[in-house]
Amino acid sequence: MTGARRRKRLGQHFLRDPRVIDRIVAAIAPNPEAPLVEIGPGHGALTVPLLKRTQTLHVIEVDPALAAQLTTRCEGFGDLRLHVADALQFDFCSLGARRLKVAGNLPYRISTPLLFHLLAQAHCLSEMIFMLQLEVVDRICATPGTREYGRLSVMVQARSEVRKLFDVGRGAFSPPPQVESAVVRLVPTDTHVKALADEKLFDRVVKLAFGQRRKKLRNALKELVPQPDTLLTDCGIDPGVRAEELTVEQFGKIANRLAATRSVTNHPPPATSH
C-alpha cells in the first residue's frame, strides 16, 4: 500500500494478511451497540472492516501522516472519530459513559506500559483484544511455576481474565518484524482488586518479589518487613519459595497481611488507665 512512510522510531509493522485480519475482526466481534476504540490503526487494515460493522469507531494514532491518510481511506464507511494522540497519555474514560471495547495491533516497544495504562482505567473498559509480541502474550497468560510467569503475569491477571486466542506469523506484516506475534483477549475484573486492603502496596510487593528472580521470597521482601519469615508463615506460605511459585491470590494475602501489620503499628491501642 502506498501513502505515509513507515517511521522506524515508532516501531511500525503494518498488518497485511487478509486471513489474519478476518480472524482478528471476528475475535473483536464489533457491533453498533458496543463502543469500540482502535489503538494504532496504521494503514487501516483493521479500521475499515471494523468501521463497516460498528458504524462509529474511535481510533488513536500518534503519527499525524498516518492519521491524515486514514481519514481519506475511511471516508464513506462510517463515523470515524480520529484522535491524533499518544495512547500512553490518552484518557480512555473521556470517550463516554458506557464501557469501551479496545482493540489494536499494539507497537511492541510500548505494549507493556500501555497495558498498565489501560488497566489503570479498567473500570471504563469491557474488554481488550490486542495483537502483541508472542513473548509478551505468553508472559501475560503464564501460570505459576513456569519460566514465563513474572511480574507482568501477576499484575495483569490481578486485574483481568486473560486468554490467548491464536498465533500470528511474521509474514502477516509489512515489513516483517523480527519476532512472532499473538492475539490475546483481556476482560477486566475487580475480583482480586476488591479483596486488597491497599492496591499500591500489592503492586509494590509484586515488584519487589520479582525484582531479583533468583532471590527467595524472604530475602526479596526484607525492604518491606523486618521479619518476612513470620509474615509469610502467617500467610501459610513457605518463606523459602521464590516469587514465580506464588499465585495471584497468595500475593494478595501477603499484601493484606502487611497492610494489617502496618495499621496496627501506626495505630497502637490506647493506653489503659490505672
C-alpha positions in Angstrom: 0.0 0.0 0.0 1.3 3.5 -0.8 0.9 6.5 1.4 2.6 7.6 4.6 6.0 6.2 5.1 6.9 3.9 8.0 8.6 5.5 10.9 11.1 3.2 12.4 11.2 5.0 15.7 7.5 4.2 16.2 8.1 0.5 15.7 5.6 0.4 12.9 4.8 -3.0 11.3 1.6 -2.9 9.2 -0.8 -5.8 9.1 -1.5 -7.0 5.6 -2.6 -10.7 5.6 -6.4 -10.7 4.9 -6.9 -14.1 6.7 -5.3 -12.8 9.9 -7.3 -9.6 9.6 -10.6 -11.5 9.3 -9.7 -13.6 12.4 -8.9 -10.6 14.5 -12.1 -8.8 13.4 -14.1 -11.9 14.3 -12.4 -12.0 17.7 -13.2 -8.3 18.3 -16.8 -9.0 17.2 -17.8 -5.4 16.6 -21.4 -4.3 16.8 -23.1 -0.9 16.7 -24.3 -1.3 20.3 -20.8 -1.5 21.9 -18.4 1.5 21.9 -15.2 0.5 20.2 -11.7 2.0 20.2 -8.8 1.0 18.0 -5.2 1.8 19.0 -2.6 2.3 16.3 -4.7 1.9 13.2 -1.7 2.3 10.8 -2.9 2.0 7.2 -6.3 1.0 8.3 -6.2 -2.8 7.7 -8.4 -3.4 10.8 -10.0 0.1 10.8 -12.1 -0.3 7.6 -13.7 -3.7 8.4 -14.3 -2.6 12.0 -15.9 0.6 10.9 -18.2 -1.2 8.4 -19.5 -3.3 11.2 -19.8 -0.8 14.0 -20.6 2.4 12.2 -18.9 4.5 14.9 -15.2 3.9 15.7 -12.7 5.9 17.8 -9.1 5.5 16.6 -6.0 6.7 18.4 -3.0 7.3 16.1 0.2 9.1 17.2 1.5 9.6 13.6 -0.1 12.7 12.0 0.7 11.5 8.5 -1.0 8.1 9.0 -3.9 9.9 10.7 -4.4 12.1 7.6 -4.2 9.1 5.3 -6.7 7.2 7.4 -9.4 9.9 7.2 -9.3 9.7 3.4 -9.3 5.9 3.3 -12.3 5.5 5.7 -14.5 8.1 4.1 -18.0 6.8 3.4 -17.6 3.7 5.6 -19.0 5.2 8.8 -18.4 7.7 11.6 -14.6 7.7 12.2 -13.6 9.6 15.3 -9.9 10.3 15.0 -7.7 11.2 18.0 -4.2 12.2 17.0 -2.6 11.4 20.3 -0.2 9.2 22.3 -2.2 6.2 23.6 0.2 6.1 26.6 -1.2 9.5 27.7 -4.8 9.1 26.5 -7.8 9.3 28.8 -9.9 6.4 27.6 -12.6 7.2 30.2 -13.2 10.5 28.5 -14.8 8.8 25.5 -18.2 8.2 27.1 -20.3 6.8 29.9 -20.5 3.2 28.5 -17.7 0.8 29.0 -15.4 0.6 25.9 -14.1 -2.3 24.0 -10.4 -1.6 23.0 -8.5 -3.3 20.2 -5.5 -3.0 18.1 -2.1 -4.1 16.8 0.0 -2.6 19.5 3.5 -1.3 18.8 5.8 -3.8 20.6 8.0 -1.1 22.2 5.2 0.3 24.2 2.9 -2.7 24.7 3.7 -3.3 28.4 3.4 0.3 29.7 0.3 0.7 27.5 -1.3 -2.4 29.2 -0.6 -0.9 32.6 -2.1 2.5 31.4 -5.2 0.7 30.2 -5.6 -1.4 33.3 -5.5 1.7 35.5 -8.7 2.7 33.6 -10.2 -0.8 33.6 -13.4 0.5 35.2 -14.1 2.2 31.8 -13.4 -0.9 29.7 -15.4 -4.0 28.9 -12.7 -6.0 27.1 -9.4 -5.6 25.2 -8.3 -7.6 22.2 -4.7 -7.0 21.1 -2.1 -8.3 18.9 1.2 -8.3 20.8 4.6 -9.9 20.6 4.2 -13.6 21.3 6.6 -13.5 24.2 4.5 -10.8 25.9 1.3 -12.8 25.4 3.0 -15.9 26.8 4.0 -13.8 29.9 0.6 -12.3 30.3 -1.1 -15.8 30.3 1.6 -17.7 32.2 0.8 -19.8 35.2 2.9 -20.1 38.5 5.9 -22.3 38.3 6.6 -21.7 34.6 9.6 -19.8 33.1 7.3 -17.1 31.6 5.5 -16.3 34.9 6.5 -13.0 36.3 5.5 -9.5 37.4 3.6 -8.8 34.2 1.6 -12.1 34.6 0.6 -11.2 38.2 -0.2 -7.5 37.6 -2.4 -8.3 34.5 -4.1 -11.4 35.9 -4.9 -9.5 39.2 -7.0 -7.1 37.1 -8.3 -9.1 34.2 -9.2 -12.5 32.9 -6.8 -13.4 30.1 -6.9 -15.8 27.2 -4.5 -16.3 24.3 -6.5 -16.6 21.1 -4.1 -17.5 18.3 -0.5 -17.0 17.0 0.4 -14.7 14.1 3.4 -15.3 11.9 5.9 -12.7 10.8 4.7 -12.8 7.2 1.4 -11.2 8.1 3.2 -7.9 8.4 4.9 -5.4 6.2 7.8 -5.1 6.8 8.0 -8.5 8.7 9.1 -8.0 12.4 11.9 -10.0 13.9 9.5 -11.6 16.4 6.4 -13.8 16.3 3.0 -12.3 17.4 -0.2 -13.5 19.0 -3.7 -12.2 19.7 -4.9 -12.1 23.3 -8.2 -11.2 25.0 -8.3 -9.4 28.4 -11.6 -8.9 30.2 -11.2 -6.5 33.2 -12.4 -7.9 36.5 -12.1 -6.4 40.0 -12.4 -9.8 41.8 -8.8 -9.7 43.1 -8.5 -5.9 43.5 -11.7 -5.7 45.6 -10.1 -8.2 48.1 -7.0 -5.9 48.5 -6.6 -3.6 51.5 -4.1 -1.5 49.7 -3.7 -1.9 45.9 -0.5 0.2 45.7 1.1 -2.0 48.4 0.1 -5.1 46.4 1.9 -3.7 43.4 5.0 -2.9 45.4 5.0 -6.4 46.9 4.9 -7.9 43.4 7.5 -5.6 42.1 10.0 -6.4 44.9 9.2 -10.1 44.8 10.2 -10.3 41.1 13.0 -7.7 41.3 15.6 -10.4 41.5 14.0 -13.7 40.4 16.7 -15.9 42.0 16.1 -14.5 45.4 13.9 -16.4 47.8 10.8 -14.6 48.9 12.1 -13.9 52.4 15.0 -12.0 51.0 13.1 -10.2 48.4 10.6 -8.7 50.9 13.2 -7.5 53.5 12.8 -4.0 52.2 9.1 -4.0 53.3 9.2 -6.0 56.5 12.0 -6.7 59.1 10.8 -10.3 59.7 9.5 -11.6 56.4 9.6 -15.3 57.7 6.9 -14.5 60.3 4.8 -12.6 57.8 4.9 -15.3 55.2 4.3 -18.1 57.6 1.3 -16.3 58.9 0.0 -16.3 55.3 0.6 -20.0 55.0 3.5 -19.5 52.6 6.9 -21.2 52.8 9.5 -18.3 53.2 11.9 -20.3 51.2 9.9 -20.3 47.9 10.6 -17.9 45.0 8.1 -15.4 43.6 7.3 -17.4 40.5 5.8 -20.2 42.6 3.1 -17.9 44.1 -0.5 -17.4 42.8 -2.1 -14.0 42.4 -4.2 -14.8 45.5 -1.1 -15.5 47.6 0.4 -12.2 46.6 -2.8 -10.6 47.8 -2.6 -12.4 51.1 0.9 -11.1 51.6 -0.1 -7.5 50.8 -3.2 -7.7 53.0 -1.2 -9.1 55.9 1.4 -6.5 55.6 -1.2 -3.7 55.4 -2.8 -5.1 58.6 0.5 -5.2 60.4 1.2 -1.6 59.4 -2.2 -0.5 60.5 -1.6 -1.9 64.0 1.9 -0.3 64.1 0.6 3.1 63.0 -2.4 3.0 65.3 -1.5 1.3 68.6 -4.3 0.6 71.1 -4.9 3.4 73.6 -3.1 3.0 76.9 -5.3 1.8 79.8 -5.6 4.0 82.9 -4.9 2.6 86.4 
